[in-house]
Amino acid sequence: MEEKLRHAREASISDKSITGKGKPPVASRAADVDLFLSQANAITGTTGKGRLIFALDATLSRQPTWDIACRLQAEMFDVTAAQGGLSIQLVYFRGLNECRASQWLANAAALKGLMERIDCRGGQTQIERVLDHTAAQAAKARVGALVFVGDAMEENIDALCQSAGKLGLLGVKAFLFQEGQDPVAGQAFGEIARLTGGVHERFDLRAPQSLAGLLRAAAAYASDGVAGLTRLAGDEPTARRLLVSLGGAR
């Protein structure tokens, strides 16, 4: 392992920025992130049966939620282990124009290690870029689901709906988990969920297990579709609720 890590330190940058419409991304303090990504890619590979894009708002106010999501993300891998596992790509945005995507990671240690190296910074939401990136990934190979965790929306809702519609045509359901009750975010998240055939759910950061249940349910769906979510629904009320929201047979 030490030998692999030593070689990884000499590797080139292995993560990628998601470009905006004609604007280059703002340079980030990426040395630690780039190093870890090359380490993780060398060690873990991508062997999961399902593929899930895990997108988070990393603007400054989101640090408490980021820290909790970092602790909870392992449950997505755990719940899918019996169905062949899961590969997750982390996507996050922060600052004025920074939106980045990791390599596909196949275990919780790799994802946690990456998330611990990223700090939240002030900025506005970039949900449209997340949707467009997910569509680009799905056009290359099947993506089981998009999970987005956030509390705000500061973009043009019509543009978001257009991007969500394209994602829906590719068969990727978006699971949007909203912290709090912001009505603007709620309207946008609800429309994105409707246009992709996905789910919009709210959670309370004071009860982190509610978010844990949502992440497990979305991971089960990404790994094995409705069948995976149905199996989980036998034990978890959150999974049963999401199954009902999806219509039970999609």
GIHU-V438681 format. One record per pair of residues at least 24 apart in sequence whose C-alpha atoms are under 7 Angstrom apart, sorted by the first residue. I is the first residue (numbers start at 1). J is the second residue. D is the distance in whole Angstrom. If there is no record, write none. Layout:
i->{I/I}
j->{J/J}
d->{D/D}
This chain:
i->{5/8/8/8/9/11/13/14/15/15/15/16/16/16/17/17/17/18/18/18/18/20/25/25/26/26/32/33/33/33/36/37/37/40/41/44/44/44/45/45/46/46/46/46/47/47/48/48/48/48/48/49/49/49/49/50/50/50/50/50/50/50/51/51/51/51/51/51/51/52/52/52/52/52/52/52/52/53/53/53/53/53/53/54/54/54/54/54/54/54/55/55/55/55/55/55/56/56/56/56/56/57/57/57/57/57/57/58/58/58/58/58/59/59/59/59/59/59/59/59/60/60/60/62/63/65/70/70/72/73/74/75/76/76/76/77/77/79/79/80/80/80/83/86/93/94/94/94/94/95/95/95/95/96/96/124/125/125/125/128/128/131/131/132/135/138/143/144/144/144/145/145/145/145/146/146/146/146/147/147/147/148/148/148/149/149/149/150/150/150/151/151/151/151/151/152/152/153/153/157/161/161/164/164/164/165/165/167/168/168/168/172/173/173/174/174/175/175/175/176/176/177/177/177/178/178/179/179/179/180/197/198/199/199/199/213/214/226}
j->{39/38/39/42/35/38/38/38/101/102/103/100/101/102/99/100/101/99/100/101/133/129/97/98/97/98/117/114/117/118/114/102/103/110/103/105/106/107/105/106/87/104/105/106/87/106/84/85/86/87/106/84/85/86/223/85/86/87/144/222/223/224/86/87/88/143/144/222/223/87/88/89/143/144/145/146/222/88/89/90/145/146/147/88/89/90/91/146/147/148/90/91/92/147/148/149/91/92/148/149/150/92/93/94/125/149/150/92/93/94/120/121/93/94/95/120/121/122/123/124/120/121/122/120/120/205/112/115/212/108/108/216/215/216/219/107/108/216/220/219/220/223/223/223/126/120/121/122/123/121/122/123/124/123/124/154/153/154/155/160/163/163/164/163/167/170/172/172/222/223/172/173/174/222/172/173/174/175/174/175/176/175/176/177/176/177/178/177/178/179/178/179/180/182/185/182/185/184/185/188/191/192/192/195/196/195/196/196/195/196/197/196/197/198/198/199/199/200/218/200/201/201/202/203/202/203/203/204/205/204/246/246/242/245/246/238/238/250}
d->{6/6/5/7/6/6/7/5/6/5/6/6/6/7/6/4/6/5/5/7/7/7/5/5/6/5/6/6/6/7/6/7/7/6/7/7/6/7/7/6/6/6/6/5/7/6/6/4/4/5/6/5/5/6/6/7/5/6/6/6/4/7/6/5/6/5/5/6/7/6/5/6/6/6/5/6/6/6/5/6/7/5/6/7/6/5/6/6/5/6/6/4/5/6/5/6/6/5/6/5/6/6/6/7/7/7/5/6/5/5/5/7/7/5/7/5/5/5/5/7/5/4/4/7/6/7/6/6/6/7/5/6/6/5/5/7/6/6/7/7/6/6/7/6/6/7/6/6/6/6/5/4/7/5/7/6/6/6/7/5/7/6/6/6/5/7/6/6/4/7/5/5/6/5/7/6/5/6/6/5/6/6/5/6/6/5/6/7/5/6/5/5/6/7/7/7/5/7/5/6/7/6/5/6/6/5/6/6/6/4/7/6/6/4/5/7/5/6/7/5/6/5/6/7/5/6/5/6/7/6/7/6/7/6/7/6/6/7}
